[in-house]
Amino acid sequence: MKNFITLTRMEFRLFLREPQAAFFTLVFPLIMLFVYGGVYGNKPNPLFGGYGNVDVSVPSYTALIIATSGLISITVIFSTYRETGILRRYKATPVRPLSLLTADVVVIFIMTLLGMFLLILAAKLFYGLRFDGNPLNLGIAFVLGCMSFFSFGFILAGLLSTARTAQIVGMALFFPMIFLSGSTIPVEMMPEKIRAISQYIPLTYVVRLMKGFWFGETWSQHTTDLAVLIVLMIVSLLVSTKVFRWE
């Protein structure tokens, strides 16, 4: 346990030294918040059922943070570790490679949670953010979203041989996904054709779940969203165990 805690602390420091992962997890959502909030404010809007633009955007931006961690952080970090031989070298030490993977997942999850906390805090302080949901339900939805996208990230990390390739592929998936899923622009403001396309984007179901529980909806209203994310998580875990390589 002592070795694991030391390893986790080290991975925290390494994560913060990686500007891309830290930027998209902690800074980019805040930029989106202040740009969007500065333009539209947070006055009640009939389009959003009486909620403001910021009220609707914050849970969606949380889905954006989850996508960042799964598609960019996990993919790039573990591709880098394999390419540089770190995973291979850990096999010769008392600390097993699986401990490194676990420590990194813990770090990325905590940073994802921190990104969400900073986003909510800023929205509350500057825009009077409203929350009408159940914190426990929202927390479960957050964990499920993380597990689904982290698992998917391990597939990419297993298939992509270099950090540069992982970065390119991760970004190529990340940007279309965040703009088509409603995690940046509210889906209520999108044309019908884009809404139809969003049904095929996995992140859409994280957005729906987070927004639904943010505004007090029940589990029975989100059975499809839950089913899609659970299936994504299970399939991704099974596939990642087949394709993930230590060397």
C-alpha positions as CSV (number, residue, x, y, z in Angstrom):
1,M,0.0,0.0,0.0
2,K,2.9,2.4,0.8
3,N,4.4,1.7,-2.6
4,F,1.1,2.3,-4.3
5,I,0.5,5.7,-2.5
6,T,4.1,6.8,-3.5
7,L,3.4,5.8,-7.1
8,T,0.1,7.7,-7.1
9,R,1.8,10.8,-5.8
10,M,4.4,10.5,-8.5
11,E,1.7,10.1,-11.2
12,F,0.0,13.2,-9.9
13,R,3.1,15.3,-10.5
14,L,3.7,13.7,-13.9
15,F,0.1,14.5,-14.9
16,L,0.4,18.2,-14.0
17,R,3.6,18.3,-16.1
18,E,1.7,17.2,-19.1
19,P,0.2,20.5,-20.4
20,Q,-2.3,19.0,-22.8
21,A,-4.1,16.7,-20.4
22,A,-4.1,19.3,-17.6
23,F,-5.4,22.1,-20.0
24,F,-8.3,20.1,-21.4
25,T,-9.3,18.7,-18.0
26,L,-9.0,21.8,-15.8
27,V,-8.8,24.9,-18.0
28,F,-10.7,24.3,-21.3
29,P,-14.1,23.7,-19.6
30,L,-13.7,27.0,-17.7
31,I,-12.9,28.8,-20.9
32,M,-16.1,27.4,-22.5
33,L,-18.0,28.4,-19.4
34,F,-16.9,32.0,-19.4
35,V,-17.1,32.5,-23.2
36,Y,-20.6,30.9,-23.4
37,G,-21.8,32.6,-20.1
38,G,-20.4,35.9,-21.2
39,V,-22.4,35.8,-24.5
40,Y,-25.7,34.3,-23.3
41,G,-25.7,34.9,-19.5
42,N,-27.8,32.7,-17.3
43,K,-31.3,34.2,-17.4
44,P,-34.2,31.7,-17.5
45,N,-34.8,30.5,-21.0
46,P,-38.1,28.9,-22.2
47,L,-36.0,26.8,-24.6
48,F,-34.5,25.1,-21.6
49,G,-37.6,24.7,-19.5
50,G,-37.0,27.9,-17.5
51,Y,-33.3,27.1,-16.7
52,G,-30.5,29.4,-17.9
53,N,-27.9,28.7,-20.5
54,V,-25.2,28.1,-17.9
55,D,-27.5,25.8,-15.9
56,V,-27.8,23.6,-18.9
57,S,-24.2,23.9,-20.0
58,V,-22.4,22.9,-16.8
59,P,-23.5,19.2,-16.7
60,S,-22.8,19.0,-20.4
61,Y,-19.3,20.4,-19.9
62,T,-18.8,17.7,-17.2
63,A,-19.3,15.2,-20.0
64,L,-16.6,17.0,-22.0
65,I,-14.2,16.6,-19.1
66,I,-15.0,12.9,-18.9
67,A,-14.3,12.6,-22.7
68,T,-11.0,14.4,-22.3
69,S,-9.8,12.0,-19.6
70,G,-10.9,8.9,-21.6
71,L,-9.9,9.8,-25.1
72,I,-6.8,11.9,-24.5
73,S,-5.3,11.4,-21.0
74,I,-5.5,7.7,-20.8
75,T,-4.8,7.1,-24.4
76,V,-1.7,9.3,-24.6
77,I,-0.3,8.4,-21.1
78,F,-0.3,4.7,-21.6
79,S,0.8,4.8,-25.2
80,T,3.7,6.9,-24.0
81,Y,4.5,4.4,-21.2
82,R,4.6,1.5,-23.6
83,E,6.6,3.4,-26.3
84,T,9.3,4.5,-23.8
85,G,9.5,1.1,-22.2
86,I,8.2,2.1,-18.8
87,L,5.7,-0.7,-18.6
88,R,8.3,-3.2,-19.5
89,R,10.8,-2.0,-17.0
90,Y,8.2,-2.1,-14.2
91,K,8.1,-5.9,-14.7
92,A,11.6,-6.1,-13.2
93,T,10.7,-4.2,-10.0
94,P,8.6,-5.1,-7.0
95,V,5.9,-2.7,-8.3
96,R,4.0,-4.5,-10.9
97,P,2.7,-2.8,-14.2
98,L,-0.9,-3.3,-13.0
99,S,-0.1,-1.1,-10.0
100,L,1.0,1.6,-12.4
101,L,-2.2,1.3,-14.4
102,T,-4.3,1.5,-11.3
103,A,-2.4,4.5,-9.9
104,D,-2.8,6.4,-13.2
105,V,-6.6,5.6,-13.4
106,V,-7.0,6.9,-9.8
107,V,-5.1,10.1,-10.7
108,I,-7.0,10.7,-13.9
109,F,-10.3,10.1,-12.1
110,I,-9.4,12.5,-9.3
111,M,-8.3,15.1,-11.9
112,T,-11.6,14.6,-13.7
113,L,-13.5,15.1,-10.5
114,L,-11.4,18.2,-9.8
115,G,-12.2,19.6,-13.2
116,M,-15.9,19.1,-12.5
117,F,-15.6,20.8,-9.1
118,L,-13.8,23.8,-10.5
119,L,-16.4,24.2,-13.2
120,I,-19.3,24.0,-10.8
121,L,-17.7,26.4,-8.3
122,A,-17.0,29.0,-11.0
123,A,-20.5,28.7,-12.5
124,K,-22.0,29.1,-9.0
125,L,-19.9,32.1,-8.1
126,F,-20.2,34.0,-11.4
127,Y,-23.6,32.9,-12.8
128,G,-25.7,31.7,-9.8
129,L,-25.8,28.1,-11.1
130,R,-28.9,26.1,-10.2
131,F,-29.0,22.4,-9.2
132,D,-32.2,20.6,-8.6
133,G,-31.1,17.0,-8.7
134,N,-30.0,14.3,-6.2
135,P,-26.2,14.5,-5.6
136,L,-26.0,10.7,-5.2
137,N,-27.6,10.0,-8.5
138,L,-25.4,12.6,-10.2
139,G,-22.3,11.0,-8.6
140,I,-23.3,7.6,-9.8
141,A,-23.8,9.0,-13.4
142,F,-20.4,10.7,-13.2
143,V,-18.7,7.4,-12.2
144,L,-20.5,5.4,-14.8
145,G,-19.5,8.0,-17.5
146,C,-15.9,7.9,-16.4
147,M,-15.8,4.1,-16.3
148,S,-17.3,3.8,-19.8
149,F,-14.9,6.3,-21.4
150,F,-11.8,5.2,-19.4
151,S,-12.5,1.7,-20.7
152,F,-12.8,2.9,-24.2
153,G,-9.5,4.8,-23.8
154,F,-7.7,1.6,-22.9
155,I,-8.8,0.1,-26.3
156,L,-7.1,3.0,-28.0
157,A,-4.1,2.8,-25.8
158,G,-3.8,-0.8,-26.6
159,L,-4.1,-0.4,-30.4
160,L,-2.0,2.7,-30.9
161,S,1.7,2.1,-30.9
162,T,3.1,5.6,-30.3
163,A,2.2,8.6,-28.2
164,R,2.1,10.8,-31.3
165,T,-0.4,8.5,-33.0
166,A,-2.5,8.2,-29.8
167,Q,-2.6,12.0,-29.6
168,I,-3.7,12.4,-33.2
169,V,-6.4,9.7,-33.0
170,G,-7.6,10.8,-29.6
171,M,-8.0,14.4,-30.8
172,A,-9.7,13.2,-34.1
173,L,-12.3,11.4,-32.0
174,F,-12.6,14.0,-29.3
175,F,-13.4,17.1,-31.2
176,P,-16.2,15.8,-33.4
177,M,-17.6,13.9,-30.4
178,I,-17.8,17.0,-28.2
179,F,-19.4,19.2,-30.8
180,L,-22.0,16.6,-32.0
181,S,-23.0,15.2,-28.6
182,G,-24.3,18.4,-27.0
183,S,-21.4,18.7,-24.6
184,T,-20.4,22.1,-25.9
185,I,-23.5,23.5,-27.7
186,P,-26.8,22.5,-26.1
187,V,-28.6,19.9,-28.2
188,E,-31.7,22.0,-27.9
189,M,-30.1,24.6,-30.2
190,M,-29.0,22.1,-32.8
191,P,-30.7,21.4,-36.2
192,E,-32.7,18.2,-36.5
193,K,-30.1,16.6,-38.7
194,I,-27.4,17.1,-36.1
195,R,-29.6,15.8,-33.4
196,A,-30.2,12.6,-35.4
197,I,-26.4,12.2,-35.8
198,S,-25.9,12.7,-32.1
199,Q,-27.8,9.5,-31.4
200,Y,-24.8,7.6,-32.7
201,I,-22.2,9.4,-30.5
202,P,-21.4,7.6,-27.2
203,L,-20.8,10.9,-25.4
204,T,-24.4,12.0,-26.1
205,Y,-25.6,9.4,-23.5
206,V,-23.2,10.8,-20.8
207,V,-24.6,14.3,-21.6
208,R,-28.2,13.1,-21.3
209,L,-27.5,11.3,-18.0
210,M,-25.6,14.2,-16.4
211,K,-28.2,16.7,-17.5
212,G,-31.1,14.5,-16.5
213,F,-29.9,13.9,-12.9
214,W,-28.7,17.6,-12.6
215,F,-32.4,18.6,-13.0
216,G,-33.9,16.0,-10.8
217,E,-35.0,13.3,-13.3
218,T,-35.3,9.7,-12.3
219,W,-33.5,6.5,-13.2
220,S,-36.5,5.2,-15.1
221,Q,-36.3,8.2,-17.4
222,H,-32.8,7.2,-18.5
223,T,-32.9,3.5,-19.0
224,T,-31.6,3.8,-22.6
225,D,-28.7,6.1,-21.6
226,L,-27.7,3.7,-18.8
227,A,-27.9,0.7,-21.0
228,V,-25.7,2.2,-23.7
229,L,-23.0,3.3,-21.2
230,I,-23.0,0.0,-19.4
231,V,-22.7,-1.9,-22.7
232,L,-19.9,0.4,-23.8
233,M,-18.1,-0.2,-20.5
234,I,-18.4,-3.9,-20.6
235,V,-17.5,-4.3,-24.3
236,S,-14.6,-1.9,-23.9
237,L,-13.2,-3.8,-20.9
238,L,-13.4,-7.1,-22.7
239,V,-11.8,-5.7,-25.9
240,S,-9.1,-3.8,-24.0
241,T,-8.0,-7.0,-22.2
242,K,-7.4,-8.6,-25.6
243,V,-5.6,-5.7,-27.3
244,F,-3.7,-4.0,-24.5
245,R,0.0,-4.7,-24.7
246,W,2.6,-4.1,-22.0
247,E,5.5,-3.8,-24.5
